[in-house]
Amino acid sequence: MGLPAIGSKRIHLPSVDSTNKYAAELLEREELAHGTVILADEQTAGEGQRGRPWISTPGSDLTLSVVLVPPDMSAAKQFGIAQLAALAIKETVEAEDVQGVQVKWPNDVLVEDRKIAGVLIANELVGQQLARSVVGIGLNVNSSGNEQGPPATSISMELLRRVDRDALLERLLAAMEHRWQLLIADPGRLHAEYLAALWGRGRWMPFTLDGAPYRARLVELDDHGRLLVEDENGSVSAYGMDRLRHAPR
Ligand code: BTN
């Protein structure tokens, strides 16, 4: 029997500290089926990347966590989870007619230079296998971008109209299911799609390498999700997100 589709099971909470934290706590007590979605109207202590808070406007934005339980996925493929999430968000935002949507490595979604969504992923590895992944998504929908970034934006700021949040959620979950199937069947295509959408490709930009300022040109992304960057001496190296980061804006 195949896996249930993403969103087949949903837990809708009016208010919670963080959907990622809620998912982690629930998973300590019980198994959750693949595709379970934990959705909150309000997060009182939303978590962002690098220990930063994620602020969203209650009832206006989308804050959710999706539990993925791959039956047989090598840990080497784990960057595919980040790719599927970022590309599903991009597709969802573009379907509203927002132009200039790109993905910023490893898993932000931008409109031009303005951040519209962030993804926080907790992967659980067992040996060389990816046992489970909790994919936390914060998408700015009808708010004023929540001063995330800066600069930040939301779908309604881009379009100057309100957006149906429920319809957006359905589109997002369907897009995630589609990209999940692609990750299983044709990860090369998912990678190519991510590369085509990658923000800053070919440009010189500020990074941090092992915490120190580092200027480099973003050249490419390898199959493991490592960025290939060229330094000022012309040598090209591959770095993962454990060492390389975009410099804070
Ligand atoms: C980032 O810093 O860009 C990542 C933001 C991730 C926010 C989402 S909102 C739903 C889920 N629950 C959390 O506490 N964080 C993620």
Residues whose N, C-alpha, C, O or C-beta is under 5 A from the ligand:
A	BS01	BTN	S18 T19 N20 A45 G46 E47 G48 Q49 W54 T63 L64 G118 V119 L120 G136 I137 G138
